[in-house]
C-alpha cells in the first residue's frame, strides 16, 4: 500500500510538514511539542493520517538521494534488529550468581 495524501486531513498534513521542518532544523523541542499534539489529539488529528503525510512528504523531499537514503535506513533497521536480538539473548540467559 502506498500512502496517499488523500488519507491525511489538512491539519494532519500541516502537522506532518511542520515536524519535518523541525527535524531538518534539528529543533527537538519543537518536534516534541508537535508530537505531543498527537497524544492529546483532537478528532481531526489521526496518527495514521500524520504518518501517511510524513511518508509522502519525505518521499517528495528526497528526490536525488533515494538510493543513498534507502541504504542508510536499511542499515539502521538491520542495526536495530541486531541490537534487539542481542538484548533478547541477554534477557533469556540465566543469571549467574
BAGURO-984378 format. One record per residue: residue number from 1; residue in three letters; x negated, y negated, z of N, C-alpha, C in turn. Coordinates in Angstrom, 2 decimals. Each point is the difference from the previous one (the first is absolute). Layout:
<rs>
NUM,ALA,X,Y,Z,X,Y,Z,X,Y,Z
...
</rs>
This chain:
<rs>
1,UNK,-0.84,1.18,0.00,0.84,-1.18,0.00,-0.89,-1.24,0.00
2,UNK,0.31,-0.90,-0.86,-0.75,-1.25,-0.09,0.77,-1.09,0.72
3,UNK,-0.62,-0.68,0.98,0.72,-1.05,0.69,0.40,-1.11,-0.96
4,UNK,1.14,-0.55,0.23,0.49,-1.06,-0.86,0.39,-1.19,0.85
5,UNK,-0.21,-1.18,-0.54,0.40,-1.20,0.73,1.51,-0.06,0.17
6,UNK,0.73,0.76,-0.80,1.45,0.01,0.16,0.41,0.61,1.33
7,UNK,-0.91,0.74,0.63,0.28,0.59,1.30,-0.21,-0.99,1.14
8,UNK,-0.60,-1.13,-0.29,-0.33,-0.98,1.03,0.90,-1.23,-0.13
9,UNK,0.51,-0.44,1.13,0.77,-1.24,0.01,-0.98,-1.17,-0.10
10,UNK,0.54,-1.19,-0.20,-0.86,-1.18,-0.07,-0.77,-0.19,1.32
11,UNK,0.64,0.10,1.17,-0.77,-0.14,1.25,-1.07,1.09,0.16
12,UNK,0.30,1.23,-0.44,-0.98,1.08,0.09,-1.19,-0.28,-0.91
13,UNK,0.29,-0.48,-1.20,-1.06,-0.32,-0.95,-0.82,-1.18,0.51
14,UNK,0.64,-0.99,0.56,-0.70,-1.15,0.54,-0.94,0.41,1.12
15,UNK,0.46,0.87,0.91,-0.84,0.48,1.08,-1.18,0.81,-0.54
16,UNK,0.26,0.83,-1.01,-1.06,0.82,-0.57,-1.12,-0.85,-0.59
17,UNK,0.35,-1.00,-0.79,-1.06,-0.82,-0.61,-0.70,-0.86,1.05
18,UNK,0.72,-0.40,1.04,-0.65,-0.75,1.09,-1.03,0.88,0.70
19,UNK,0.35,1.25,0.26,-0.93,0.94,0.64,-1.24,0.18,-0.87
20,UNK,0.20,0.17,-1.30,-1.15,0.16,-0.90,-0.88,-1.25,0.00
21,UNK,0.60,-1.17,-0.02,-0.78,-1.24,0.02,-0.80,-0.11,1.30
22,UNK,0.63,0.33,1.12,-0.70,-0.04,1.29,-1.14,1.01,0.02
23,UNK,0.22,1.17,-0.60,-1.04,1.04,-0.04,-1.20,-0.46,-0.81
24,UNK,0.24,-0.63,-1.14,-1.09,-0.49,-0.83,-0.81,-1.05,0.75
25,UNK,0.69,-0.85,0.77,-0.69,-1.04,0.78,-0.63,0.56,1.28
26,UNK,0.34,1.24,0.35,-0.52,0.58,1.24,0.64,-0.56,1.24
27,UNK,1.20,-0.49,-0.10,0.72,-0.61,1.12,0.81,1.06,0.75
28,UNK,-0.69,0.72,0.88,0.64,1.11,0.71,1.12,-0.44,0.93
29,UNK,-0.10,-1.20,0.54,1.08,-0.50,0.86,1.28,-0.20,-0.81
30,UNK,-0.14,-0.56,-1.18,1.18,-0.21,-0.86,0.56,1.33,-0.49
31,UNK,-0.88,0.96,-0.28,0.47,1.33,-0.39,0.80,0.62,1.13
32,UNK,-0.53,-0.07,1.22,0.71,0.56,1.16,1.35,-0.68,0.20
33,UNK,0.04,-1.31,-0.15,1.26,-0.73,0.15,0.99,0.43,-1.08
34,UNK,-0.49,0.17,-1.22,0.87,0.43,-1.09,0.53,1.41,0.24
35,UNK,-0.88,0.88,0.45,0.43,1.38,0.27,0.97,0.08,1.17
36,UNK,-0.15,-0.91,0.96,0.93,0.02,1.13,1.43,-0.32,-0.45
37,UNK,0.12,-0.70,-1.10,1.34,-0.26,-0.55,0.70,1.31,-0.35
38,UNK,-0.78,0.98,-0.42,0.61,1.29,-0.34,0.45,0.78,1.23
39,UNK,-0.70,-0.14,1.10,0.37,0.75,1.20,1.30,-0.55,0.61
40,UNK,0.22,-1.29,-0.15,1.24,-0.62,0.48,0.80,-0.50,-1.20
41,UNK,0.01,0.80,-1.06,0.51,-0.49,-1.26,1.51,-0.16,-0.04
42,UNK,0.43,-1.10,-0.59,1.42,-0.13,-0.30,0.36,0.96,-1.14
43,UNK,1.26,0.14,-0.26,0.47,0.98,-0.98,-0.61,-0.20,-1.39
44,UNK,-0.33,-1.24,-0.38,-0.51,-0.21,-1.35,-1.47,0.35,-0.16
45,UNK,-0.68,0.40,1.08,-1.40,0.42,-0.08,-0.11,1.50,0.30
46,UNK,0.06,0.79,-1.06,-0.17,1.45,0.15,-1.46,0.34,-0.24
47,UNK,-0.62,0.78,0.88,-1.41,0.36,-0.21,-0.26,0.61,-1.37
48,UNK,0.89,0.86,-0.49,-0.23,0.63,-1.30,0.00,-1.03,-1.12
49,UNK,0.82,-1.04,0.11,0.00,-1.05,-1.00,-1.29,-0.79,0.02
50,UNK,-0.50,-0.30,1.19,-1.27,-0.73,0.13,-1.14,0.85,-0.54
51,UNK,0.00,1.28,0.32,-1.05,0.90,-0.49,0.03,0.09,-1.53
52,UNK,1.18,0.14,-0.58,0.13,0.07,-1.46,-0.54,-1.28,-0.64
53,UNK,0.34,-1.14,0.57,-0.49,-1.28,-0.53,-1.51,-0.13,0.18
54,UNK,-0.53,0.45,1.15,-1.45,-0.03,0.22,-0.73,0.79,-1.07
55,UNK,0.49,1.19,-0.27,-0.65,0.86,-0.99,0.08,-0.63,-1.39
56,UNK,1.17,-0.48,-0.37,0.16,-0.60,-1.32,-0.88,-1.23,-0.17
57,UNK,-0.05,-0.85,1.00,-0.83,-1.20,-0.08,-1.48,0.33,0.02
58,UNK,-0.39,0.99,0.79,-1.39,0.44,0.03,-0.41,0.49,-1.39
59,UNK,0.87,0.80,-0.62,-0.30,0.51,-1.34,-0.15,-1.14,-1.00
60,UNK,0.83,-1.01,0.14,-0.12,-1.17,-0.89,-1.32,-0.73,0.21
61,UNK,-0.44,-0.08,1.24,-1.17,-0.79,0.33,-1.33,0.63,-0.29
62,UNK,-0.05,1.32,-0.21,-1.30,0.65,-0.14,-0.53,0.05,-1.43
63,UNK,0.83,-0.17,-0.96,-0.36,-0.03,-1.42,-1.22,0.83,-0.36
64,UNK,-1.14,-0.63,-0.25,-1.18,0.66,-0.54,-0.73,0.90,0.95
65,UNK,0.30,-0.02,1.27,-0.75,0.79,0.98,0.72,1.27,0.42
66,UNK,0.95,0.44,-0.77,0.82,1.16,0.38,-0.83,1.25,0.32
67,UNK,-0.90,0.36,-0.89,-0.76,1.24,0.20,-0.94,-0.10,1.20
68,UNK,-0.63,-1.14,0.15,-0.90,-0.20,1.14,0.79,0.04,1.31
69,UNK,1.15,-0.67,0.04,0.81,0.02,1.22,0.59,1.38,0.26
70,UNK,0.41,0.70,-1.04,0.53,1.35,0.18,-1.06,0.90,0.63
71,UNK,-1.23,-0.10,-0.48,-1.09,0.78,0.59,-0.25,-0.37,1.45
72,UNK,0.02,-1.31,0.28,-0.20,-0.47,1.37,1.07,0.56,0.93
73,UNK,1.28,-0.14,-0.39,1.07,0.47,0.87,0.03,1.52,0.10
74,UNK,-0.36,0.70,-1.06,-0.07,1.47,0.06,-1.06,0.44,0.99
75,UNK,-1.15,-0.67,-0.05,-1.08,0.31,0.96,0.44,-0.26,1.43
76,UNK,0.71,-1.11,0.21,0.49,-0.33,1.34,1.00,1.06,0.48
77,UNK,0.88,0.42,-0.88,0.99,1.02,0.36,-0.68,1.31,0.39
78,UNK,-1.00,0.38,-0.77,-0.75,1.23,0.32,-0.74,-0.14,1.32
79,UNK,-0.54,-1.17,0.25,-0.71,-0.24,1.26,0.95,0.11,1.19
80,UNK,1.18,-0.60,-0.13,0.99,0.10,1.08,0.43,1.45,0.21
81,UNK,0.16,0.74,-1.08,0.39,1.41,0.11,-1.09,0.80,0.70
82,UNK,-1.25,-0.25,-0.34,-1.11,0.70,0.65,-0.08,-0.35,1.48
83,UNK,0.17,-1.29,0.32,-0.01,-0.42,1.40,1.13,0.66,0.78
84,UNK,1.17,0.07,-0.62,1.15,0.62,0.66,-0.24,1.49,0.22
85,UNK,-0.57,0.68,-1.01,-0.28,1.42,0.13,-1.01,0.24,1.12
86,UNK,-1.03,-0.83,0.08,-0.99,0.14,1.06,0.63,-0.23,1.37
87,UNK,0.88,-0.99,0.09,0.68,-0.28,1.26,0.91,1.17,0.39
88,UNK,0.68,0.58,-0.97,0.88,1.14,0.28,-0.80,1.18,0.53
89,UNK,-1.19,0.24,-0.56,-0.85,1.09,0.46,-0.48,-0.25,1.43
90,UNK,-0.34,-1.26,0.30,-0.45,-0.33,1.36,1.09,0.20,1.02
91,UNK,1.23,-0.32,-0.33,1.09,0.13,0.97,0.41,1.45,0.18
92,UNK,-0.29,0.85,-0.98,0.33,1.42,0.12,-1.07,0.79,0.70
93,UNK,-1.22,-0.55,0.05,-1.14,0.69,0.60,0.21,0.06,1.52
94,UNK,-0.17,1.17,0.62,0.12,0.05,1.47,-1.09,-0.83,0.67
95,UNK,0.38,-0.69,1.02,-0.95,-0.84,0.72,-0.89,0.85,0.89
96,UNK,-1.29,-0.30,-0.05,-0.94,0.73,0.85,-0.09,-0.72,1.34
97,UNK,-0.04,0.68,1.06,-0.05,-0.67,1.29,-0.77,0.68,0.97
</rs>
